[in-house]
Every structure is written in C-alpha cells, then in structure tokens.
Amino acid sequence: MIVTIVTVCTIVLLLMTFIGLYRAYVGPTAADRIVAINMISTKVATMIVMIALVTAQDSYVSVALVYALIGFVATIGLAKYLVNKKLE
C-alpha cells in the first residue's frame, strides 16, 4: 500500500518537474529561470528520497542530501551573479 502511494507521488512530482522545466525554458526573466531550476533541483532530491523509501536503500538519502546542497549552492551563486554581475 505505502509503495503504491509513494510511486504515485513520485510520478506526480516527475510531471510537475516537467512543468518547471518548461518555465525554465520559457521564463521571461532570469529570476524566473533561477527559481524554476531551484524547484527542479528540490523535486529531484525529493524523488530520490522517495525512491530510497521504495527500494529500502539508505544510501540514496545521502545522495539526495548532497544533491540538494549542490542545488542550493548553485542557486545562491546564480542569484549573486544576477545581482552583482560578478561572483566575488
């Protein structure tokens, strides 16, 4: 039962990720694109954790944590570049 629910939620998150990918491609401003990429990163990390629940692999949670941290640092770097036009 729980495996089915997690699988359905993962599929829904995957579909929502494609909507975010569309926003990242079409977004009228750079800020919209940065937010869309951050959203995609967060959803992928969540999907990795859900896959870890289904497969009972604890190491996937560590991978998801590292992926989320890399996404966060990339978002901060892009936002700083957008404001200052340099990364100093």
TISE-827552 format. One record per residue (C-alpha): residue in three letters; x, y, z. Coordinates in nm, 2 decimals. Layout:
N
NULUM   aa      xx      yy      zz
NULUM  ALA       X       Y       Z
...
***
This chain:
88
NULUM   aa      xx      yy      zz
NULUM  MET    0.00    0.00    0.00
NULUM  ILE    0.27    0.25    0.10
NULUM  VAL    0.48    0.15   -0.20
NULUM  THR    0.19    0.24   -0.43
NULUM  ILE    0.13    0.57   -0.27
NULUM  VAL    0.50    0.67   -0.29
NULUM  THR    0.52    0.56   -0.65
NULUM  VAL    0.21    0.77   -0.74
NULUM  CYS    0.36    1.07   -0.56
NULUM  THR    0.69    1.02   -0.74
NULUM  ILE    0.51    1.02   -1.08
NULUM  VAL    0.32    1.33   -0.99
NULUM  LEU    0.65    1.50   -0.89
NULUM  LEU    0.80    1.39   -1.22
NULUM  LEU    0.52    1.56   -1.41
NULUM  MET    0.55    1.87   -1.20
NULUM  THR    0.92    1.87   -1.28
NULUM  PHE    0.85    1.89   -1.65
NULUM  ILE    0.62    2.19   -1.59
NULUM  GLY    0.91    2.35   -1.41
NULUM  LEU    1.14    2.26   -1.70
NULUM  TYR    0.90    2.44   -1.93
NULUM  ARG    0.91    2.75   -1.71
NULUM  ALA    1.30    2.74   -1.70
NULUM  TYR    1.30    2.73   -2.08
NULUM  VAL    1.03    2.99   -2.15
NULUM  GLY    1.07    3.21   -1.83
NULUM  PRO    1.06    3.58   -1.93
NULUM  THR    1.33    3.69   -1.68
NULUM  ALA    1.65    3.53   -1.55
NULUM  ALA    1.50    3.53   -1.20
NULUM  ASP    1.21    3.31   -1.32
NULUM  ARG    1.46    3.07   -1.47
NULUM  ILE    1.67    3.05   -1.15
NULUM  VAL    1.36    2.98   -0.94
NULUM  ALA    1.25    2.71   -1.18
NULUM  ILE    1.59    2.54   -1.17
NULUM  ASN    1.58    2.56   -0.79
NULUM  MET    1.24    2.40   -0.80
NULUM  ILE    1.35    2.12   -1.03
NULUM  SER    1.65    2.05   -0.80
NULUM  THR    1.43    2.03   -0.50
NULUM  LYS    1.18    1.80   -0.67
NULUM  VAL    1.46    1.57   -0.79
NULUM  ALA    1.60    1.54   -0.44
NULUM  THR    1.26    1.46   -0.31
NULUM  MET    1.21    1.19   -0.58
NULUM  ILE    1.55    1.04   -0.48
NULUM  VAL    1.43    1.01   -0.12
NULUM  MET    1.10    0.85   -0.24
NULUM  ILE    1.30    0.60   -0.44
NULUM  ALA    1.50    0.53   -0.13
NULUM  LEU    1.18    0.46    0.06
NULUM  VAL    1.06    0.22   -0.21
NULUM  THR    1.39    0.03   -0.26
NULUM  ALA    1.49    0.04    0.11
NULUM  GLN    1.84    0.18    0.02
NULUM  ASP    1.96    0.41    0.29
NULUM  SER    2.25    0.54    0.08
NULUM  TYR    2.01    0.72   -0.16
NULUM  VAL    1.91    0.96    0.12
NULUM  SER    2.28    1.07    0.14
NULUM  VAL    2.28    1.12   -0.23
NULUM  ALA    1.97    1.33   -0.21
NULUM  LEU    2.11    1.54    0.06
NULUM  VAL    2.43    1.61   -0.14
NULUM  TYR    2.22    1.68   -0.45
NULUM  ALA    2.01    1.93   -0.25
NULUM  LEU    2.31    2.10   -0.11
NULUM  ILE    2.47    2.14   -0.46
NULUM  GLY    2.14    2.28   -0.59
NULUM  PHE    2.12    2.53   -0.31
NULUM  VAL    2.48    2.65   -0.36
NULUM  ALA    2.42    2.68   -0.73
NULUM  THR    2.11    2.88   -0.67
NULUM  ILE    2.29    3.12   -0.43
NULUM  GLY    2.57    3.16   -0.68
NULUM  LEU    2.34    3.23   -0.97
NULUM  ALA    2.14    3.48   -0.77
NULUM  LYS    2.46    3.66   -0.66
NULUM  TYR    2.58    3.67   -1.02
NULUM  LEU    2.24    3.81   -1.13
NULUM  VAL    2.26    4.09   -0.88
NULUM  ASN    2.63    4.18   -0.89
NULUM  LYS    2.73    4.06   -1.24
NULUM  LYS    3.03    3.90   -1.07
NULUM  LEU    3.09    3.62   -0.82
NULUM  GLU    3.32    3.80   -0.58
***
